[in-house]
Amino acid sequence: MRVLVTGGAGFTGKALVKRMVQAGHEVTALDCQRGYKTEQIEAWGARFVQGSITDPAVVDRCVEGQDVVHHVAAAFREVKASTRHYHEVNVDGTRHLLDAALRHGVAKFVYCSTCGVHGGVAVPPADEKAPIKPEDYYQQSKYDAEPIVLDYVGRGLKATILRPAAIYGPGDLGRFFLIFRQLRRGWFPIFGSGRVFYHSLYIDSFLDAFELAMDPERGNGEAFLIADDCYQSIEDLVTRAAAVMGTTVAFRRFPLWPLVLASYLTEAVCRPLGLEPPLHRRRLEWYTLNRAFDIGKARRELGYVPRTSLEDGLRSTWAWYQAEGLL
């Protein structure tokens, strides 16, 4: 099939491009900027288009002739960006893609949302019926696009919504990279109890979910939480990461409130100046919010089965950082 992957130069998008090429599809990757080793995309045999999903003309050209659209692109972790920017990319950009997909007769549209639409989980594990309570404007904008996707389903477009947990694996330069980098120093900071839950999602398992959702007869008009088999406390996660490195971890414990205060002050100073704050409230969610989910619906209706254990996923991720010379 002919497949478009938006956000194709990012961690998830690039991995999805590679999976689609390996499956024999004709792939176009669309992204507003080049990412880590973007040149690999064309080396794999895919077409790379540099452009923004906020541009309807670019979107129309990329969607025309496609059988499947995997919509991964998003404004994410851009703390200095305005709420308007998040809306333009995550909501209006999604609408442009849906318009084009319906107009050009795309067989299936897969929208990548986030588990963050559920906010902190009060009674873990949460399923798709749990309250919608985004904690920040990124999560809010991702949820705001979901009803628009469903509106287009009502117009005849076949579409599925995926709400991934914390994605990691080879190629990830986000949260897990920071965890391993800190562990190389021999200790790890814990602010607060360290006992809140964290639910990871190995990249290969997420790619499996995308492939399952490509089926025009599966999951239409439905949202699915996608995650690994098990969740764990952040302290347990860090301990396991240290184990795959062949070491143990010394935790240093600190009260949470000074970090909260510092994040508010840092954002207040940096945002008016257009600077990216080195510390911000969104990073604190890792220490304060439960992320624990029930993936039963995805198992039943999509046939989703996580294939990689946490230990195996951490081991392959650590090996990739070493092979790339990043750690």
C-alpha positions in Angstrom: 0.0 0.0 0.0 0.9 3.7 -0.2 1.4 5.0 3.3 1.9 8.5 4.7 3.6 8.9 8.1 3.4 12.5 9.5 6.1 13.4 12.0 8.2 10.9 10.1 11.6 12.3 11.3 10.8 12.0 15.0 11.5 9.0 17.2 8.1 7.2 16.7 7.5 8.4 13.2 10.9 7.3 11.9 10.6 3.9 13.5 7.2 3.6 11.8 8.5 4.6 8.5 11.1 1.8 8.7 8.5 -0.7 9.7 6.3 0.2 6.8 9.1 0.0 4.3 10.1 -3.4 5.7 6.6 -4.5 5.2 6.8 -3.7 1.5 4.7 -0.5 1.5 5.5 2.7 -0.5 6.1 5.2 2.2 6.1 9.0 2.4 7.4 10.7 5.5 6.3 14.2 6.2 7.9 16.4 8.9 8.5 20.1 9.4 12.2 19.5 10.3 14.9 17.0 10.0 15.7 14.9 13.1 18.3 12.5 14.2 19.9 10.8 11.1 16.9 11.7 8.9 19.0 10.8 5.9 18.3 7.1 6.8 14.7 7.6 5.7 15.6 7.9 2.1 18.3 5.3 2.3 15.6 2.8 3.4 13.6 3.7 0.2 11.0 6.1 1.6 10.3 9.6 0.3 11.0 12.5 2.8 9.0 15.7 2.4 9.9 18.7 4.6 6.8 20.6 5.4 4.2 21.4 8.0 0.8 19.8 8.7 -0.4 23.4 9.3 -0.1 24.1 5.6 -3.2 22.7 3.8 -1.5 22.7 0.4 1.5 20.6 1.7 -1.0 18.2 3.4 -3.1 17.9 0.3 -0.1 17.0 -1.9 1.2 14.4 0.6 -2.2 12.8 1.2 -3.3 12.5 -2.4 -2.9 8.9 -3.6 -2.3 7.4 -0.2 -4.1 4.3 1.1 -3.2 4.8 4.8 -2.3 7.9 6.8 -0.5 7.4 10.1 -0.8 10.8 11.9 2.1 11.0 14.4 3.2 14.7 14.0 2.6 16.9 17.0 3.8 19.9 18.9 5.4 18.3 21.9 7.6 19.4 24.8 7.9 22.9 23.4 7.5 24.7 26.7 8.2 28.1 25.3 5.5 27.7 22.6 2.1 29.3 23.1 -1.2 27.5 23.5 -2.1 28.9 20.1 0.8 27.1 18.5 -0.2 23.8 20.1 -3.7 24.3 18.8 -2.6 25.1 15.3 -0.4 22.0 15.1 -2.3 19.4 17.1 -5.8 20.4 16.3 -5.9 22.4 13.1 -3.1 20.3 11.6 -5.1 17.1 12.3 -8.2 18.7 10.7 -6.2 19.5 7.5 -5.1 15.9 7.3 -8.6 14.6 7.9 -10.0 16.9 5.2 -7.5 15.7 2.7 -7.9 12.0 3.7 -11.7 12.2 3.2 -11.4 14.1 0.0 -8.8 11.7 -1.5 -10.5 8.5 -0.4 -7.9 7.3 2.1 -8.8 3.7 3.2 -7.6 4.2 6.9 -6.6 7.1 9.1 -4.7 6.3 12.3 -4.4 9.1 14.8 -1.7 9.0 17.5 -3.1 10.7 20.6 -1.7 10.2 24.1 -2.5 8.4 27.4 -2.0 11.8 28.9 -5.6 12.7 28.0 -6.5 10.8 31.2 -4.2 12.9 33.3 -3.1 11.3 36.6 -4.9 8.0 37.2 -6.8 8.2 40.5 -7.7 4.5 40.6 -5.1 2.4 38.6 -5.2 0.9 36.2 -7.3 3.2 34.0 -9.1 2.1 30.8 -10.5 4.2 28.0 -13.6 5.0 30.1 -11.5 6.7 32.7 -12.2 10.5 33.1 -10.6 12.8 30.6 -8.6 15.3 32.5 -5.5 16.6 30.6 -2.8 18.1 32.8 -1.3 20.6 30.3 -2.0 22.2 27.0 -0.2 19.5 25.0 -2.4 16.8 26.4 -5.5 19.1 26.0 -4.7 19.8 22.4 -4.2 16.1 21.6 -7.6 15.3 23.2 -9.3 18.3 21.4 -8.4 16.6 18.1 -10.1 13.2 19.1 -13.7 14.4 18.6 -12.7 15.8 15.3 -11.4 12.4 14.2 -14.7 10.9 15.3 -16.7 13.5 13.4 -14.9 12.5 10.2 -15.7 8.8 11.0 -19.4 10.0 10.9 -18.7 11.4 7.4 -17.5 8.1 6.1 -13.7 8.1 6.9 -12.4 5.0 8.6 -10.2 6.0 11.5 -8.8 4.7 14.7 -7.3 6.6 17.7 -4.3 5.2 19.6 -3.4 6.5 23.1 0.2 5.4 23.7 1.8 5.2 27.1 5.5 6.4 27.6 7.2 5.3 24.3 10.8 4.2 24.5 13.4 2.0 22.7 16.3 2.4 20.3 16.2 5.8 18.8 14.6 7.5 21.9 16.4 10.6 23.0 13.8 11.7 25.6 13.0 10.4 29.0 14.8 7.1 28.9 17.9 8.6 27.5 17.9 11.0 30.5 17.4 8.1 32.9 20.4 6.1 31.6 22.5 9.2 31.4 21.8 10.0 35.1 22.5 6.4 36.1 26.0 6.6 34.6 26.7 9.2 37.4 26.1 6.4 39.9 23.0 7.9 41.6 19.4 9.0 40.9 17.3 11.7 42.4 13.8 10.9 43.8 11.6 13.8 44.5 8.6 12.8 46.6 7.8 9.1 47.3 9.1 7.5 44.2 6.1 5.2 44.4 3.9 6.7 41.7 3.2 4.3 38.8 4.8 4.6 35.3 3.6 2.7 32.3 6.1 2.2 29.5 5.6 1.2 25.8 8.4 -0.4 23.9 8.6 1.1 20.4 8.2 -2.3 18.5 5.0 -3.0 20.4 3.6 0.4 19.4 4.5 -0.3 15.8 2.5 -3.5 16.1 -0.5 -1.5 17.2 -0.1 0.8 14.2 0.0 -2.2 11.8 -3.1 -3.7 13.4 -5.0 -0.4 13.2 -4.2 -0.1 9.5 -6.9 -2.7 8.9 -10.0 -0.8 7.6 -12.2 -3.2 9.4 -10.6 -2.9 12.8 -11.2 -0.3 15.5 -13.2 2.3 13.5 -14.4 5.2 15.6 -12.6 3.8 18.7 -9.8 4.9 21.0 -7.3 2.4 22.4 -4.8 2.7 25.2 -1.6 1.1 24.0 1.1 0.1 26.6 3.4 -2.7 27.7 2.0 -5.6 29.7 2.9 -4.2 33.1 3.3 -0.9 34.9 5.7 -0.3 37.8 6.8 2.4 40.3 9.3 4.9 39.0 11.7 3.7 41.6 11.3 0.1 40.3 11.8 1.3 36.7 15.1 3.0 37.5 16.3 0.0 39.5 15.6 -2.2 36.5 17.4 0.2 34.1 20.4 0.1 36.4 20.4 -3.7 36.4 20.6 -3.9 32.6 23.6 -1.6 32.8 25.2 -4.1 35.2 25.1 -1.8 38.2 23.0 -0.8 41.2 21.6 2.6 41.9 21.9 4.8 44.9 18.8 6.9 45.3 19.0 10.4 46.8 15.7 11.6 48.1 14.4 15.1 48.2 11.2 16.8 49.1 9.0 17.7 46.1 7.9 21.2 47.0 11.2 23.1 46.3 11.2 21.5 42.8 7.6 22.6 42.2 8.4 26.1 43.3 11.5 26.3 41.1 9.7 25.1 38.0 7.0 27.7 38.4 9.6 30.5 38.8 11.7 29.2 35.9 8.7 29.1 33.6 7.6 32.6 34.7 11.0 34.0 33.8 11.7 32.1 30.6 8.4 32.1 28.8 8.1 35.9 28.3 11.6 36.0 27.0 10.9 33.2 24.5 13.4 30.9 26.2 13.1 27.2 26.7 13.1 26.7 30.6 15.6 24.2 31.8 13.0 23.1 34.4 9.3 23.1 34.0 6.1 21.7 35.5 5.5 19.1 32.9 8.7 17.3 33.9 7.4 17.0 37.4 4.5 14.8 36.3 7.0 11.9 36.4 7.3 12.3 40.1 3.7 13.2 40.9 1.2 11.4 38.6 0.1 7.8 38.4 0.3 6.5 34.8 -1.1 2.9 34.9 -3.4 1.5 32.2 -5.6 -1.4 31.3 -4.9 -2.5 27.7 -7.7 -5.1 27.6 -9.7 -3.3 24.9 -6.7 -3.2 22.5 -6.2 -6.9 23.1 -9.8 -7.8 22.4 -10.6 -5.5 19.5 -7.3 -4.9 17.8 -5.6 -8.2 18.6 -2.8 -6.2 20.3 -0.2 -8.3 22.3 2.9 -6.6 23.7 5.9 -8.8 22.7 8.8 -7.3 24.6 9.4 -7.4 28.3 10.6 -4.4 30.2 14.0 -5.9 30.8 14.5 -6.8 27.2 13.3 -3.4 26.1 15.7 -1.6 28.5 18.5 -3.9 27.4 18.1 -3.1 23.7 17.7 0.6 24.4 20.9 0.7 26.5 22.7 -1.2 23.8 21.6 1.3 21.2 22.9 4.3 23.2 26.2 2.6 23.5 26.4 1.6 19.8 25.6 5.2 18.8 28.2 6.6 21.1 25.6 8.6 23.0 26.4 7.1 26.4 
